[in-house]
Amino acid sequence: MPRFSVIVPAFRVQAYLHACLDSVLAQSFKDYEIVVVDDCSPDACGPIADEYARRDHRVTALHLPRNTGLGPARNAGMGRAAGDYLIFLDGDDTLLPDALQIIADRIDATGEPDVLMYDYARTYWTGRSVRNVLAAHLDEGGPARFRLTDRPELLQLLMVVWNKAYRRAFIEAEGFTFPPGYYEDTPWTYPVLMSAGSIAVLDAVCVSYRQRRRGNILSTTSEKHFDVFDQYDRVFAFIDARPELALWRPVMFRRMLDHFSALFASRDRLPHHSRAAFFRRAAASCRRYRTPGALVPRRALLRHGLLRLGARRTYQALSGAQRLGGRLRRGSAAVRRAVRGVALRAHYRVQSRLPLRSRDAVFAARGGGYTGSPAAIEAKVRELVPGVRTAWICRAADAHTVPTGTRHLAPGSFAHWSALARSAYLVNDAAFDRGLVKRRGQVLLQTHEGTPLRTVGTDLLDRPAAARGTDFEQLLRSVDTWDFSLSANPHSTLVRERAYPSAYLTLEYGSPRNDVYHRTGPADVARLRETLGIPAGSTALLYAPTHRDYRRVQRPALDLERLVRVLGPQFVVLARAPRLADPGGHRAPHPRIIDVSGHRSVETLALASDALITDYASLMFDYVNLDRPVVLHLADVEAYEAARGTYFDITTFPPGIVARGQDELFDIFATDHWRGSRSAQLRAAFRARFCPYDDGYAAERVVRRVFLGETDGLPLPVPSTARRAPSALPSQDGAGAGLRS
C-alpha cells in the first residue's frame, strides 16, 4: 500500500486543477496515490481528472453522479484510499516542492503519530505569498509526540483539513467522516484533534493556499453560512458522547462564539435580510452550549455577553464604535508619521543646500552592524586620512559594535539625514535610503558583499522567485549614484558591470573584508577560539549554508548531530544557519554543536575554524584566503540553479571536495578526503582565480585611491607565490599584476 493517499475534491476549479495535480506528481517522494473526486463539476474538472489518470497509474479519477459538496466528496475519496496516511488537498491549492518528503521524514522521526500538523502560506492572485502568522505554534521543540491537552494552543491555528496528515487506521477506527454543508472542516478537525492519541508538528510550509480574487465559496453571500450552527451542534454532540472530552467544552464554546462573531462581522457573507435571523440563531446556540469556565479575553467579554443576550442592535453599535475608534487611532498614528516624514524631508532639503563637509564620511553595511568591507575601509580611513570624521549608520541594538571615535547614526533620525546630505563620502555594501539625492561633489563607494556566485542585479529580471519583488527601476537609480564599484577579482568585475550597468569606475583592488585573514596572528586566533568556546585541541568545522530562494521555510539540509557522532569527540561544529539541524527544534543543543547564527562577524568565525562546510555562500571565496579546507554540500544543486541561477558551475570548479548528499559528506570526513591532496589542489586553483588581490592591503588601496586621490604608488598586490601563511603578515616584496582603475 502507498505511504500517502492524496485526496483532491474538484468542483469548478478547472483553471487550477492542473497546477494542483502537477504539484503532487512533481514531488521527490514517490510513494503515494492521488484520488481525484469530480463532484459532478459542470466545468472540465472531470476530463482533467481522467486525463491525469490515463497518464499516471497512481491517479484515480472518481466521478460522483450528483453534486454532494466538499465534505461528502472527501468521504468518497477516503472510501477509495489505500495509503497509510490521508492528505487532503483542495483542487485550487498546491503542494510545495519536497513537501511529501518532508512530511514523510517527520512522520518517521516522530513515531507515526495519529495526526501531523504542518504549515501553509497564503498565495494571492497577484503572486504575493505570505506565511501563516501563527507559525510559531508549530515549533518542533519539546516531546516529538503529544496529545492536544499538552499543547492546546494548536487550536489557534486555522482549523482546516488540508494542513494535516492523518493516519488512516486511526481515522477508520474512530469512524470519522465529513458532514454535508458549509464549514465541514469544523466537526472534523476539532474531534480529530481532541481524540488523537498522538499528535506531532512540522515547522515547514507544505501547502500553498490559493487566495482567489473571487469565487471562494465561503466568501460568497449566501444563507448557506447558517450551516455553521449545525456544524457546532455536531462538535458538542461529539464531546457530550465522550465524557473524557468534557474539558474541551469551555474551549469549544469560546471558539464557537469567536466564529459566530467573525461571520456576523463579515459584510459579504450574510444576506442583509438574514442578518437578524443569524444573530438570533447564534444567541440561541450560545445559551444552549454555555459552559462555565470558558475563558474570554477582556476585549471580547462585552461582545460575547451581548451575543449570548441576543442584543443585536447594541452589538452592532458597539462594533461600529470599535471600528471608528480603530480608524481614529490608526489615523492619529499615520498623521504623526506623516508630520515627522514631512519634517525630515524639509530638514534634508535644508541640509542639502549647505556646504559639504569635505572630511566627513558615512559608512553602512547590510545587517546594520560594524562589519564587512565598509568596516575595514572605515578603520583604514581613520588610520590614513588626517582630520577625517566618520559615522556609522545602524540601529541602537548594533551601536555597541561601532568603534569608539566613530559616530553612531540611528536610521531615519535627523542626524542620519544631515550626514547623508553633507558628508563628502558615502560607503555601503548595500543601498542607502531610497530618499538619498546624491549631491555634486559627493563620492559614493559601493563595496558589494563578496564575489557573486548566484545571479544578482538585473540578471534577476527573468527569475521572479529569486528577485522577490525587486524594484529594478529603483535599483538602477541607486546604481547611477555610484562613483566607484569595488571588485575583488576579474570575475566580479565582468558580472557586476553587466548586472549593474552604469557609468561608475570599477576598482579591482581585492576585498577589504579579507584583509583580516592576512593580518591575524596565531595568538589572536587562539583567543578567538577560546571566546567561542572551542575546546583546546579540537577541530572546528564552520557550517554556513546560504538562503534557498525556492523555499519559503529555510530548513537545514545537514543533520549536524549525526555529523558530530560520525566524526567523533575531537570535532566541534560552529553552526551559522537560521536554525540548527535538530529534529527537536529548541531542545538543549548537542555539546559539540555551537550555535553561532547570531554572531556578527563571519570573519571571526572563519579565523576560528579549521574547515568550512557550505553550499552556495559567497563566504567560500573569502575563506580560501586562509588556505584551509572547504567542503561543499550540494544536495539540491539542480533546484538551486533552477530558482536562483549561478554564474558558473560550482561542481566543475569548486574550492574543495563536493558532496552531493549527506552520506557522501560523512564519508568525505570519515576518510580524511576533506583535507587530502585533491582538496588542496582545488583550493589553490580557486584561490588563484578569485583572490588575486587579497593580500591584506585591499583597504589601503581603496582609501588611498578614493579618499586621498592617489592613482600612483598604491600598494601592489603581493603575488600568491610570495604570500606567507595567512596567520602571518604577507610580504610586500615583489611586483604584482596591474590594477584596473
Disulfide bonds with the S-S distance in Angstrom:
none
